[in-house]
Amino acid sequence: MLSGQSGQIGLLGDGDGKPRTEAPIPEHLPDRTTVWSWPDLSVLLVEDDQGDALLVEELIADGAPGLPVRWVRSAAEARTRLAEQLPDCVLLDLHLPDAHGLETLGVVREYTDRVAVIVLTGLDQEQIGLAAVAAGAQDYLVKGRVEPELFGRALRYAIQRKQAERAAAALRTSQMRAQENARLERGLLPTPLLRGERSVDIVARYRPGRANALLGGDFYDVVQQADGTVHALIGDVAGHGPDEAATGVALRLAWRTLVLSDIFGLRQLQLLEEVLLAERTGKQTFATLTSLILRPSDHRVVVTRAGHPGMLMRTGARVDWVEVPGGPALGFLPGRAEWSTYEIALPLGSGLMLFTDGLFEGHTDAGQDRLGEEGLLELARTISAADPAVFVDELVRRAEALAESHGGLEDDVAVMYLQWNHRDLKQDNR
């Protein structure tokens, strides 16, 4: 029997008084043939009339046996109860002491993205019920016209529809995020701009971090001038997320603009740091990068390094670690940093592999040891593939395999391999 006060209804409550957490969205929604376990669900009844509440109790006893129900008499009490714990469904009377008509739906509107709502209407209020469904409720029931079987089916379908809506909304959000990430990635990882006959062969790879990791700020670019001089860049904005990715895009675009404006070397780094300081969202954001100028005339490379890891130089079966003198990352010492340029030889048949730190910061076993720079060099020396693309792909694959026990490589990985193009240019550009 009803106590006449807000609380649990008769024998249908679970009586433990423990808060119930929000019901998760199952991977596979139950179909019409599924046997529902009503005691595993919960309902909040918002109804000020004790007689109508008793009617709902009888419908539940016959149509949804064992279903726990909490009963409140006003919109204010409903807000309090919903703030404490979320049920699977709200049975909502549209005429309460402190709310009337469709405004009553506003009581649970804040929660309608997570909770199914069935409104309860009088015999002459079906139009209001339809309007409530249009405003976000899953269904409406007319008091006095509901049989137990219909009640149980309506309750079950309302919960299923809400679960399906939430799953569809999550899918749409995921798809939109993927599209946004794809647009950002195109800005971070552009098509090389090669003017004139191609001077270098380029292998570029980008591997996003492990599942559910946020988009990072790894970026690279290549520009070849008409005289055959090639400018290459690889960089990494510290952190993960859309702000860091957007900052990476800004730096990459600024670098290409500076190259096309014939601004190179130390002045280029100074201007890139100014861009970073203007674009970053926090003082803790900095960016590492390595910039190369490859001269085909004498097979030498001018290297400018700002806090970025070294490179791998591969000549035949030999692999060496190359780390020239440099300076701090952009944004680390704003306005006070000092950088230097350094020249190295890159003979015909040799290649330079640049990468971001995500390639060697992965774990190597079930413990906390990381691959590190020395480990990456040793790993590279075990790969005998002559083809640069095969070499790069195999190195990334092996690094990821070592980190498998920790879920794979957590950080994004950008890789760029450059070697002189000494093959028949006409054949290459067909």
TIDONU-696539 format. One line per field, with one value per residue (C-alpha): residue in one letter; x, y negated, z. Coordinates in steps of 0.25 Angstrom, whole numbers. Layout:
residu <- c(A_...)
px <- c(X_...)
py <- c(Y_...)
pz <- c(Z_...)
This chain:
residu <- c(M_L_S_G_Q_S_G_Q_I_G_L_L_G_D_G_D_G_K_P_R_T_E_A_P_I_P_E_H_L_P_D_R_T_T_V_W_S_W_P_D_L_S_V_L_L_V_E_D_D_Q_G_D_A_L_L_V_E_E_L_I_A_D_G_A_P_G_L_P_V_R_W_V_R_S_A_A_E_A_R_T_R_L_A_E_Q_L_P_D_C_V_L_L_D_L_H_L_P_D_A_H_G_L_E_T_L_G_V_V_R_E_Y_T_D_R_V_A_V_I_V_L_T_G_L_D_Q_E_Q_I_G_L_A_A_V_A_A_G_A_Q_D_Y_L_V_K_G_R_V_E_P_E_L_F_G_R_A_L_R_Y_A_I_Q_R_K_Q_A_E_R_A_A_A_A_L_R_T_S_Q_M_R_A_Q_E_N_A_R_L_E_R_G_L_L_P_T_P_L_L_R_G_E_R_S_V_D_I_V_A_R_Y_R_P_G_R_A_N_A_L_L_G_G_D_F_Y_D_V_V_Q_Q_A_D_G_T_V_H_A_L_I_G_D_V_A_G_H_G_P_D_E_A_A_T_G_V_A_L_R_L_A_W_R_T_L_V_L_S_D_I_F_G_L_R_Q_L_Q_L_L_E_E_V_L_L_A_E_R_T_G_K_Q_T_F_A_T_L_T_S_L_I_L_R_P_S_D_H_R_V_V_V_T_R_A_G_H_P_G_M_L_M_R_T_G_A_R_V_D_W_V_E_V_P_G_G_P_A_L_G_F_L_P_G_R_A_E_W_S_T_Y_E_I_A_L_P_L_G_S_G_L_M_L_F_T_D_G_L_F_E_G_H_T_D_A_G_Q_D_R_L_G_E_E_G_L_L_E_L_A_R_T_I_S_A_A_D_P_A_V_F_V_D_E_L_V_R_R_A_E_A_L_A_E_S_H_G_G_L_E_D_D_V_A_V_M_Y_L_Q_W_N_H_R_D_L_K_Q_D_N_R)
px <- c(0_4_9_4_18_29_38_37_24_19_26_32_44_57_58_73_74_87_89_88_98_94_91_101_98_100_107_95_82_72_61_46_49_59_54_56_61_52_59_72_65_59_48_45_30_27_12_5_-8_-7_-19_-11_1_-6_-11_4_8_-3_1_16_12_5_13_27_28_40_43_48_41_43_31_32_20_26_36_45_46_48_60_66_64_70_82_85_84_78_68_66_52_44_29_24_11_9_1_9_7_19_19_8_7_20_28_27_36_47_48_56_60_74_75_67_80_82_68_56_43_29_18_5_-7_-22_-33_-35_-20_-15_-11_-2_4_8_14_22_27_31_38_47_39_40_25_12_1_-13_-17_-29_-26_-14_-13_-2_4_3_10_21_24_23_33_42_42_44_57_61_59_67_78_78_77_89_97_94_98_111_113_110_120_131_129_129_142_148_145_151_163_165_164_175_183_183_188_199_203_202_206_221_222_233_236_245_251_250_263_260_252_242_236_226_218_208_203_193_194_187_172_165_177_175_181_195_203_213_215_225_226_235_237_247_251_253_268_266_269_260_255_249_243_238_233_225_216_216_203_191_177_171_179_192_188_184_197_205_197_200_215_215_208_217_229_225_222_236_242_235_239_254_255_264_273_273_263_253_254_252_239_234_235_228_216_216_216_204_196_199_188_197_211_214_213_226_230_242_246_258_259_268_273_278_287_288_300_309_301_301_291_289_282_275_270_262_260_257_262_274_273_277_286_286_297_295_294_300_291_297_291_293_290_296_298_285_277_265_250_242_235_244_252_244_253_265_268_281_281_292_293_301_305_307_310_299_306_298_292_290_277_273_261_255_244_236_239_227_235_244_237_228_230_238_232_222_231_233_246_245_251_259_269_279_269_263_277_279_265_268_281_274_266_273_262_269_256_254_239_240_251_242_230_237_244_230_224_235_235_220_221_230_220_208_208_205_194_204_211_203_208_206_218_222_234_241_252_259_270_276_268_279_270_265_257_249_245_241_232_225)
py <- c(0_-14_-22_-35_-41_-43_-31_-16_-11_1_14_10_3_10_4_3_-12_-11_-21_-14_-18_-22_-10_-8_-7_8_11_19_14_24_28_31_46_43_46_33_34_23_22_18_5_-6_-17_-30_-33_-48_-49_-57_-49_-37_-30_-31_-26_-14_-11_-12_-2_8_7_9_21_28_22_21_29_26_12_3_-10_-23_-33_-48_-58_-70_-76_-81_-67_-61_-70_-66_-52_-53_-60_-49_-37_-35_-24_-17_-24_-35_-34_-48_-54_-67_-74_-76_-86_-94_-91_-90_-85_-84_-93_-80_-73_-84_-77_-66_-73_-74_-59_-55_-52_-40_-37_-32_-40_-35_-46_-42_-50_-50_-45_-59_-62_-53_-66_-70_-56_-57_-71_-65_-54_-65_-72_-61_-50_-36_-33_-37_-28_-32_-29_-20_-14_-6_9_16_22_9_2_12_11_-4_-5_5_-2_-15_-11_-4_-16_-25_-15_-15_-31_-31_-21_-29_-42_-36_-31_-44_-51_-41_-43_-58_-57_-48_-58_-70_-61_-58_-73_-76_-64_-70_-83_-76_-66_-73_-69_-73_-85_-81_-90_-86_-72_-65_-65_-55_-43_-45_-34_-40_-33_-37_-28_-33_-29_-17_-16_-27_-36_-50_-56_-61_-73_-65_-72_-71_-78_-78_-89_-89_-101_-103_-101_-87_-92_-84_-89_-79_-81_-72_-77_-73_-82_-78_-72_-66_-71_-81_-93_-86_-81_-95_-101_-90_-94_-109_-106_-97_-108_-119_-110_-108_-123_-127_-117_-122_-136_-132_-133_-122_-118_-126_-137_-126_-120_-134_-136_-122_-125_-138_-130_-120_-130_-137_-124_-115_-114_-113_-117_-102_-100_-98_-92_-84_-84_-80_-88_-83_-90_-79_-84_-75_-83_-78_-67_-74_-77_-89_-85_-94_-88_-93_-83_-72_-58_-54_-47_-33_-33_-20_-17_-3_7_-3_-12_-23_-33_-48_-59_-72_-84_-92_-100_-99_-96_-108_-115_-109_-122_-133_-143_-138_-125_-123_-113_-109_-103_-91_-85_-70_-62_-53_-45_-38_-25_-30_-34_-43_-38_-49_-46_-51_-45_-36_-26_-23_-27_-14_-4_9_19_21_12_-3_-2_-11_-8_-21_-27_-16_-5_-11_-11_3_7_0_7_20_17_21_16_7_0_-12_-10_4_0_-11_-3_9_0_-6_7_13_1_3_18_15_6_16_20_5_3_-1_-14_-24_-37_-40_-37_-45_-40_-46_-39_-47_-42_-48_-44_-39_-30_-34_-47_-45_-31_-36_-47_-39)
pz <- c(0_-2_10_5_6_-5_-5_-10_-15_-7_-9_-22_-16_-14_1_1_0_-8_-20_-33_-44_-58_-67_-77_-92_-96_-108_-113_-110_-105_-116_-114_-110_-99_-85_-77_-63_-57_-43_-51_-55_-48_-50_-44_-43_-42_-38_-28_-27_-18_-25_-38_-32_-27_-41_-46_-35_-39_-54_-50_-41_-53_-65_-60_-47_-38_-44_-33_-33_-26_-24_-22_-22_-28_-38_-27_-21_-35_-37_-24_-27_-41_-36_-26_-36_-50_-52_-65_-68_-62_-62_-62_-58_-66_-55_-42_-31_-35_-50_-61_-75_-84_-74_-65_-76_-73_-59_-66_-79_-73_-72_-85_-92_-82_-77_-84_-81_-82_-79_-72_-77_-74_-83_-90_-91_-103_-111_-99_-99_-114_-111_-100_-109_-119_-108_-105_-97_-102_-101_-94_-87_-84_-69_-69_-83_-80_-78_-71_-84_-91_-79_-79_-94_-94_-82_-89_-103_-96_-90_-103_-111_-101_-102_-117_-117_-108_-116_-129_-123_-118_-132_-138_-128_-131_-146_-145_-136_-147_-158_-150_-147_-162_-165_-155_-159_-174_-168_-160_-171_-185_-199_-202_-211_-221_-232_-244_-245_-232_-225_-213_-211_-199_-190_-180_-170_-159_-149_-139_-124_-118_-118_-111_-110_-114_-127_-125_-131_-139_-153_-165_-178_-191_-201_-213_-219_-234_-233_-227_-213_-203_-190_-180_-166_-155_-142_-130_-121_-107_-102_-108_-113_-123_-118_-119_-133_-137_-132_-140_-153_-151_-149_-162_-170_-165_-168_-182_-184_-179_-188_-200_-195_-195_-180_-174_-163_-149_-154_-158_-144_-137_-146_-143_-128_-130_-137_-125_-115_-122_-124_-112_-101_-89_-85_-83_-98_-106_-119_-124_-138_-148_-161_-172_-185_-195_-206_-218_-223_-213_-206_-192_-182_-173_-160_-150_-138_-127_-116_-125_-125_-134_-147_-153_-165_-173_-183_-189_-177_-167_-158_-150_-140_-144_-134_-137_-128_-126_-116_-108_-112_-117_-106_-95_-94_-101_-107_-100_-108_-116_-128_-137_-151_-155_-168_-170_-183_-189_-200_-211_-207_-192_-186_-174_-165_-156_-146_-134_-120_-120_-128_-116_-104_-104_-93_-97_-88_-77_-68_-69_-77_-90_-104_-103_-114_-112_-113_-126_-132_-128_-134_-147_-148_-148_-161_-174_-184_-194_-199_-190_-189_-185_-175_-169_-168_-161_-151_-147_-147_-138_-128_-127_-125_-113_-107_-109_-94_-91_-102_-113_-115_-107_-115_-129_-138_-150_-159_-171_-179_-189_-199_-212_-225_-234_-243_-257_-254_-267_-262_-248_-253_-263)
